[in-house]
Amino acid sequence: MNINEGGRLAMVRTISTKARKYFGVAALALTTTFTASGTAMAESEWPTGPLNVVMHTKAGGTADVFIRTLSKSLEPIIGQTVVVINAPGGGGATQMARIRAAKPDGMTLGINTLSHFTSMQTNLDGIFSPEDFSWIASAQEDEIILFVRPDSEFKNLDDLVNKARENSGKINIGGFGPVGSMQHLGISMLESVADVKFNWVAFEATPDITTALLGGHIDVGVSNLGALKSFFDANRLAGLGVMGAKRLTGLPELPTFGEQGYDVDTSWVQVRGIFGPAGIPIETQQKIADAFHEAMKHEDYQAYARGAGVTDSWMGPFEYTEFVTRVMHTADKQLQAAGVK
């Protein structure tokens, strides 16, 4: 469907935000809708059944916790069951392959993070590109944190940096994804401002990072607070710092990198959004965005989000697609600065 940008924006403004039950046939207000190629699709052809959300991590990861929590308020809005499918592997490759191959009917979606955009320029370069997908909506932003066992010799970033200077490259820091992932680039920024080197250990999910840390297989972990909050509440983990402009509401005693004298780029925050295969009609994309954003307003979800220290994000399909273009450029610069590209 070829329309100019003004027409696109006008269309977005006129789509009813009340038409959120987009999955069932009875919920559709349109008599016809159009695929990306311009072919009309009758209302009766829309599928019914569960919404499959494919994840790039194992169960218990931060993004996994997000969608499982949101599903409780999302299901009544869409009138369908949300089925979370964990498909870890290849730093997101397994998930992205399943989503790219899915029908563009809005019934198979995924949760993306910033590492999707770094991986498409590193280990998945030439395999996937942003054009393979529909970038539907943003949902969360939050900062990464460094954490250790409570009995660790590291009590703050100075302890970690000083030890790294004595044992360059011998301190093992574990996080999600290979070299070039979002979390790895955050550590690279700390290496740059502190003039030290760490050894990066890649994992497929936050639970694996936590298990390795508690088992003594790595020295420091890096992740987001959402999947770690219960460990902090039980005093099984201690924080070293948060890579953000301000402290987290869910962990207010943990100082930022900047407060400890390490001035990293605090705009490098984790982003979580909703995406699907290329070719999902724009009307459907808008309905998906509206449904997810409406579910995010529920008090139970808000209690989780504030406790995890995340910031709500409300971009719809046009804004999020434009954001993806910008963040790909930002990721390219960060990858070059880290010497990965």
ChimeraX attribute file (.defattr): number of C-alpha atoms within 10 A of each C-alpha:
attribute: neighborCount
match mode: 1-to-1
recipient: residues
	/A:1	11
	/A:2	9
	/A:3	9
	/A:4	9
	/A:5	10
	/A:6	9
	/A:7	11
	/A:8	13
	/A:9	12
	/A:10	11
	/A:11	14
	/A:12	17
	/A:13	10
	/A:14	8
	/A:15	13
	/A:16	13
	/A:17	14
	/A:18	10
	/A:19	18
	/A:20	22
	/A:21	22
	/A:22	26
	/A:23	24
	/A:24	17
	/A:25	15
	/A:26	12
	/A:27	13
	/A:28	19
	/A:29	14
	/A:30	11
	/A:31	9
	/A:32	14
	/A:33	19
	/A:34	17
	/A:35	17
	/A:36	15
	/A:37	11
	/A:38	11
	/A:39	11
	/A:40	11
	/A:41	13
	/A:42	12
	/A:43	16
	/A:44	13
	/A:45	10
	/A:46	18
	/A:47	13
	/A:48	15
	/A:49	12
	/A:50	18
	/A:51	19
	/A:52	17
	/A:53	24
	/A:54	25
	/A:55	26
	/A:56	27
	/A:57	27
	/A:58	19
	/A:59	19
	/A:60	18
	/A:61	23
	/A:62	21
	/A:63	26
	/A:64	25
	/A:65	15
	/A:66	21
	/A:67	21
	/A:68	17
	/A:69	17
	/A:70	23
	/A:71	21
	/A:72	16
	/A:73	20
	/A:74	24
	/A:75	18
	/A:76	13
	/A:77	19
	/A:78	23
	/A:79	18
	/A:80	17
	/A:81	15
	/A:82	20
	/A:83	15
	/A:84	19
	/A:85	17
	/A:86	17
	/A:87	19
	/A:88	19
	/A:89	17
	/A:90	16
	/A:91	23
	/A:92	22
	/A:93	20
	/A:94	17
	/A:95	24
	/A:96	30
	/A:97	15
	/A:98	17
	/A:99	25
	/A:100	19
	/A:101	14
	/A:102	16
	/A:103	14
	/A:104	21
	/A:105	20
	/A:106	24
	/A:107	21
	/A:108	21
	/A:109	28
	/A:110	23
	/A:111	25
	/A:112	24
	/A:113	22
	/A:114	21
	/A:115	24
	/A:116	25
	/A:117	25
	/A:118	26
	/A:119	25
	/A:120	20
	/A:121	22
	/A:122	17
	/A:123	18
	/A:124	17
	/A:125	12
	/A:126	9
	/A:127	13
	/A:128	19
	/A:129	14
	/A:130	15
	/A:131	11
	/A:132	17
	/A:133	21
	/A:134	25
	/A:135	28
	/A:136	26
	/A:137	27
	/A:138	27
	/A:139	22
	/A:140	20
	/A:141	18
	/A:142	22
	/A:143	26
	/A:144	21
	/A:145	24
	/A:146	24
	/A:147	28
	/A:148	25
	/A:149	21
	/A:150	15
	/A:151	10
	/A:152	13
	/A:153	12
	/A:154	21
	/A:155	17
	/A:156	19
	/A:157	21
	/A:158	15
	/A:159	12
	/A:160	18
	/A:161	21
	/A:162	14
	/A:163	16
	/A:164	21
	/A:165	16
	/A:166	10
	/A:167	13
	/A:168	14
	/A:169	14
	/A:170	15
	/A:171	19
	/A:172	17
	/A:173	24
	/A:174	28
	/A:175	29
	/A:176	25
	/A:177	26
	/A:178	20
	/A:179	21
	/A:180	25
	/A:181	27
	/A:182	28
	/A:183	28
	/A:184	24
	/A:185	22
	/A:186	24
	/A:187	24
	/A:188	25
	/A:189	21
	/A:190	22
	/A:191	18
	/A:192	15
	/A:193	12
	/A:194	19
	/A:195	12
	/A:196	19
	/A:197	19
	/A:198	20
	/A:199	16
	/A:200	23
	/A:201	19
	/A:202	19
	/A:203	18
	/A:204	20
	/A:205	25
	/A:206	28
	/A:207	19
	/A:208	18
	/A:209	25
	/A:210	27
	/A:211	13
	/A:212	17
	/A:213	21
	/A:214	18
	/A:215	11
	/A:216	13
	/A:217	15
	/A:218	20
	/A:219	22
	/A:220	27
	/A:221	27
	/A:222	25
	/A:223	25
	/A:224	26
	/A:225	26
	/A:226	24
	/A:227	20
	/A:228	21
	/A:229	17
	/A:230	12
	/A:231	13
	/A:232	15
	/A:233	11
	/A:234	8
	/A:235	11
	/A:236	15
	/A:237	22
	/A:238	20
	/A:239	23
	/A:240	24
	/A:241	23
	/A:242	26
	/A:243	28
	/A:244	23
	/A:245	17
	/A:246	16
	/A:247	19
	/A:248	24
	/A:249	14
	/A:250	17
	/A:251	17
	/A:252	11
	/A:253	11
	/A:254	20
	/A:255	21
	/A:256	25
	/A:257	25
	/A:258	17
	/A:259	15
	/A:260	13
	/A:261	12
	/A:262	18
	/A:263	17
	/A:264	22
	/A:265	16
	/A:266	16
	/A:267	10
	/A:268	23
	/A:269	21
	/A:270	18
	/A:271	22
	/A:272	23
	/A:273	24
	/A:274	24
	/A:275	29
	/A:276	30
	/A:277	24
	/A:278	20
	/A:279	19
	/A:280	23
	/A:281	19
	/A:282	21
	/A:283	18
	/A:284	22
	/A:285	25
	/A:286	23
	/A:287	26
	/A:288	27
	/A:289	25
	/A:290	26
	/A:291	23
	/A:292	25
	/A:293	21
	/A:294	17
	/A:295	22
	/A:296	23
	/A:297	13
	/A:298	14
	/A:299	11
	/A:300	14
	/A:301	19
	/A:302	17
	/A:303	10
	/A:304	17
	/A:305	22
	/A:306	15
	/A:307	16
	/A:308	22
	/A:309	21
	/A:310	23
	/A:311	15
	/A:312	18
	/A:313	16
	/A:314	19
	/A:315	19
	/A:316	23
	/A:317	25
	/A:318	18
	/A:319	14
	/A:320	20
	/A:321	21
	/A:322	12
	/A:323	14
	/A:324	15
	/A:325	12
	/A:326	11
	/A:327	16
	/A:328	18
	/A:329	13
	/A:330	14
	/A:331	23
	/A:332	18
	/A:333	13
	/A:334	22
	/A:335	22
	/A:336	11
	/A:337	14
	/A:338	19
	/A:339	11
	/A:340	13
	/A:341	12
